[in-house]
Amino acid sequence: MSETTKINLLNPDKWIDNYADYLFNYAVSRVNDSDLAKDLVQETFFAGLKSAKNFQGKSTERTWLVSILKRKVIDHYRKINSKKGQAEVKMNFYSDGENEGNWLEERVPQSWDNQSEKNLENQELKDQLEDCINNLPEKYGMVFRLKTIQGFETEEICKELDITASNLWVIIHRARTQLRKCMEDNWFNN
């Protein structure tokens, strides 16, 4: 091994102090439930301890723990999905032309005079959007969060949830349509 190659070592005694807050924030932003996020972080630490012998030192501890947590989040969504059954709605998907894409960003006001007002408005917008996402059908919300918010690849989501790419895009389209209506009714037209 050359002198420039650095091997990272695990130090489980410091995981809670060094990574618990980061992993919790990562998890809660993906599952939107602080109790569940705490459980997922705890499961991540346990899984890390159980598989410590497999750690090769090619990444940092944090990166390795995040990859374990990412799998825990996916497993959580997979578990939810399996409870709902594997029924899929089959239909053709047509794009909505120029209305497709970043529909929400186009409606956010662009200029503000007061930073505190902007911060308050952004938090209220975020809260309303979160409420709208929470009111989506469970599978729609799950797929929308994984693809749009968390940035998982289409192939990965399809594999984990056992759906086709066409079905994923139908779900995304329907979720966006319902979110647009919810935001128009509860935010933009208020």
C-alpha positions in Angstrom: 0.0 0.0 0.0 1.4 3.4 -0.9 1.9 6.2 1.6 -0.8 8.3 -0.1 -3.5 5.8 0.4 -5.4 6.6 3.6 -7.5 3.9 5.4 -10.3 5.2 7.5 -11.0 3.3 10.7 -14.2 2.9 12.7 -14.6 4.3 16.1 -18.1 3.2 17.3 -17.6 4.7 20.8 -17.8 8.2 19.2 -20.6 7.6 16.7 -23.4 9.1 18.9 -21.3 12.2 19.7 -20.0 12.6 16.2 -22.9 11.6 14.0 -26.2 11.2 15.8 -27.4 14.8 15.1 -26.4 14.6 11.4 -28.0 11.2 10.9 -31.2 12.3 12.7 -31.5 15.4 10.5 -30.8 13.3 7.4 -33.5 10.8 8.4 -36.2 13.2 9.6 -35.9 15.1 6.3 -36.7 11.9 4.5 -39.4 10.3 6.6 -41.0 13.5 8.2 -41.4 11.8 11.6 -39.0 12.5 14.4 -39.8 9.3 16.4 -39.3 7.2 13.3 -36.1 9.1 12.4 -34.7 8.4 15.9 -35.5 4.7 15.4 -33.9 4.6 12.0 -30.7 6.2 13.4 -30.6 3.7 16.2 -31.1 0.8 13.7 -28.3 2.3 11.7 -25.9 2.3 14.6 -26.9 -1.3 15.4 -26.4 -2.4 11.8 -23.0 -0.6 11.7 -21.9 -2.5 14.8 -23.0 -5.8 13.3 -21.3 -5.1 10.0 -18.2 -3.3 11.2 -16.0 -6.2 10.0 -17.2 -5.4 6.5 -16.0 -1.8 6.6 -13.1 -1.5 4.2 -12.0 2.1 5.2 -12.5 3.4 1.7 -14.9 6.0 2.9 -15.3 8.0 6.1 -17.3 6.7 9.0 -20.0 9.2 8.4 -20.4 8.4 4.7 -20.6 4.7 5.6 -23.2 5.3 8.3 -25.2 7.5 5.9 -25.2 4.7 3.3 -26.6 2.3 6.0 -29.2 4.9 7.0 -30.2 5.4 3.3 -30.9 1.6 3.1 -32.9 1.8 6.3 -35.1 4.6 4.8 -35.6 2.7 1.6 -36.5 -0.4 3.7 -39.0 1.6 5.6 -40.7 2.8 2.4 -40.6 -0.7 1.0 -42.3 -2.0 4.1 -45.0 0.6 3.9 -45.5 -0.2 0.2 -45.9 -3.9 0.9 -48.7 -3.3 3.3 -50.6 -1.4 0.7 -50.3 -4.3 -1.8 -48.7 -4.5 -5.2 -51.7 -3.1 -7.2 -50.5 -0.9 -10.0 -52.6 1.4 -12.1 -51.7 0.9 -15.7 -52.2 3.7 -18.1 -50.4 5.8 -20.7 -48.5 8.8 -19.5 -48.4 12.0 -21.5 -46.3 15.0 -20.5 -48.1 18.2 -19.8 -46.0 20.2 -22.2 -44.8 23.5 -20.9 -46.6 23.1 -17.6 -44.5 20.1 -16.7 -41.5 20.5 -14.4 -40.8 23.1 -11.8 -44.4 24.2 -11.4 -44.0 25.2 -7.8 -40.9 27.3 -8.2 -42.6 29.4 -10.9 -45.2 30.5 -8.4 -42.9 31.6 -5.6 -42.5 35.4 -5.3 -39.1 36.5 -6.6 -38.4 39.8 -4.8 -38.7 40.8 -1.2 -37.8 43.9 0.7 -37.5 42.4 4.1 -35.4 39.3 4.9 -37.5 38.4 8.0 -40.7 38.5 6.0 -39.1 36.4 3.4 -37.9 33.8 6.0 -41.4 33.7 7.5 -43.1 33.4 4.1 -40.7 30.6 3.1 -41.4 28.7 6.3 -45.1 29.1 5.9 -44.8 27.9 2.3 -42.7 24.9 3.3 -45.2 24.0 6.1 -48.1 24.2 3.6 -46.3 22.2 1.0 -45.5 19.6 3.7 -49.2 19.5 4.7 -50.2 19.0 1.1 -47.6 16.2 0.6 -48.9 14.5 3.8 -52.4 14.6 2.4 -51.4 12.7 -0.8 -52.3 9.0 -1.0 -49.6 7.1 0.9 -47.9 5.6 -2.2 -48.0 9.0 -4.1 -46.4 10.8 -1.1 -43.8 8.0 -0.8 -42.7 8.1 -4.4 -42.9 11.9 -4.6 -40.6 12.2 -1.6 -38.1 9.6 -2.8 -37.8 11.0 -6.3 -38.4 14.7 -6.1 -37.3 15.6 -2.6 -34.6 13.0 -1.8 -33.3 12.6 -5.3 -33.3 8.8 -5.6 -32.7 7.5 -9.0 -35.8 6.2 -10.9 -34.3 2.7 -11.3 -33.5 2.4 -7.6 -37.1 3.5 -6.6 -38.6 1.1 -9.1 -36.5 -1.8 -7.9 -37.2 -1.1 -4.2 -40.9 -0.6 -4.6 -41.4 -3.2 -7.4 -43.0 -0.8 -9.8 -42.3 0.1 -13.4 -40.7 3.3 -14.6 -44.0 4.2 -16.4 -45.9 3.7 -13.2 -43.4 5.8 -11.2 -43.9 8.7 -13.7 -47.7 8.3 -13.6 -47.5 8.5 -9.8 -45.2 11.6 -9.9 -47.5 13.3 -12.4 -50.6 12.6 -10.3 -48.8 13.7 -7.1 -47.7 16.9 -8.7 -51.3 17.5 -10.0 -52.7 17.0 -6.6 -50.0 19.1 -4.9 -50.6 21.9 -7.4 -54.4 21.9 -6.6 -53.7 21.7 -2.8 -51.2 24.6 -3.0 -53.6 26.7 -5.2 -56.5 26.0 -2.8 -54.5 26.5 0.4 -51.7 28.9 -0.4 -51.8 30.8 -3.6 -55.6 31.6 -3.6 -55.7 32.6 0.1 
